[in-house]
Structure formats: C-alpha cells, structure tokens
Amino acid sequence: FNKFISILGQNGVKRIETTDKPLDTDYHEAIAVIPAPSEELKGQILDCVQTGYTLNDKVIRHAKVVVGE
C-alpha cells in the first residue's frame, strides 16, 4: 500500500489536508454540519469521511468532511 501511495505521489497526486483546517469549498465538500464543541471550532472541519486528492494542483476528488456550526 505504501509503495502505491509513493508512486502516486511521484506522479503528482497529493492528499487534500483536512486536519484542523477551515472549510474551503474549492477542496472540501461538507456532507454534514454538526454543533461545534467550542466557539473556535465553528466553521472548522471536525471529521473527514472520505479523503480527497489533487493531481498537479487540480482537484480529482473533493474531501468529504463534517463541519462545526
């Protein structure tokens, strides 16, 4: 599996980061909105349901995420 990921990376495929990031509709698709556990987490990504990928800086699959409101 790691070899496969390495080969994809060598060919320009990158994983879209979601950890502790605000929602960016260019890269993320919000599939659910839940109450944020704290005020500073409003508008932030709380969970990633499906990883997204870019190929040479173009999105080939948006990351599906859960956002706090």
Buried (B, 14 or more C-beta within 10 A) or exposed (E): EEEEEEEBEEEEBBEBBBEEBEBBEEBBBBBEEEEBEEEEBEEBBBBBEEEBBBEEEEBEEBBBBBBBE
